[in-house]
Amino acid sequence: MTSSPLPGPRGLTALIPTSAPSTAGERAAAQLLHLRTVALPVPVIAAAAELLAERLEDPDPVTRQAAADVHAHLTAALRDFAS
């Protein structure tokens, strides 16, 4: 008996509503539309902000804008914690 791969996206990307093909920025924007509140340890937020900073220079304008918006929220949360 052989198994064939399931059609369609798998993993976390399967949970994000998109129309094919989509960019990383479009997927991030779709996720942000559903974001309300999240609680994470400060080191996780700091690491995410650092990793996301690399996307601020992405060639895709949608990815760049989504990264900038999320990065601003993350750094604001870090500033609020520090004060």
N, C-alpha and C positions, 0 to 999 in steps of 0.2 A: 504494500500500500504506500503510495507516495502522497505527500501533501503539497499542495500548491499554495503560493502566497495569496493572502486575502487581497481583493482589489481595494483601492482607495488608500487614503492616508492612515497611518498608524501612530500610536503614541500620543503625545500631547497635542500635536498638530491636528489630530482627528477631532479634538474638542473645539477647535476654533472655526467658526463659520466663515468660509471664504468662497470666492468664485475662482476657478482655475484660469490661468496661472495667477499667482499672487506673489507680491514681494514681501520681504520681512517686515517692512514698514506697514503694509496693508494688514498683515496678520497682527502686528502689535496694535494697530489702531482698532481692529475688531475686538481684541482683548480688552483694551482700555475702555471701550464703550460699556462693558459689563462690570468694571471695577468700581467698588464702593469703598470698602475698608479692608485693610489687611494689617495684621500684627506680626512683625518679624523681629528677631534679635538685631540689635544695632550693627554687629559685625557683618551680618548678611546684607543689610541695606548698604553698608559702606562698600562691600565687595561688588554688589550689583551696580552701584553707581560707577565704580571704577571700570568694570567690564563694559558697561553701557557707553562710557565716554568714548570708546573706540568707534562706536557707530555714529558719533556726531559729525564725522567727516565722510559718511557713506555717500557714494555717487547717486543713490536713489533718493530723490527729494522727500518722498513719503517716509522712508526709513529715517532720514535725517531729522525730520520734524517730529516723528513719534519718539525717537531717541532723545531729542532735546526736551520734549514735554515731560517724559518719564524721568529723565535725569534731573530736571528742575524740581520735580516732586520729591525725588529721593534726597537730593541735597538739602531741600527745605526741611524734610523730616529729620535729617542729621543735625541741622542747625537748631531746630526746635529742641531736640534732645540735649544738645550741648548747653543750651541756655537755661 
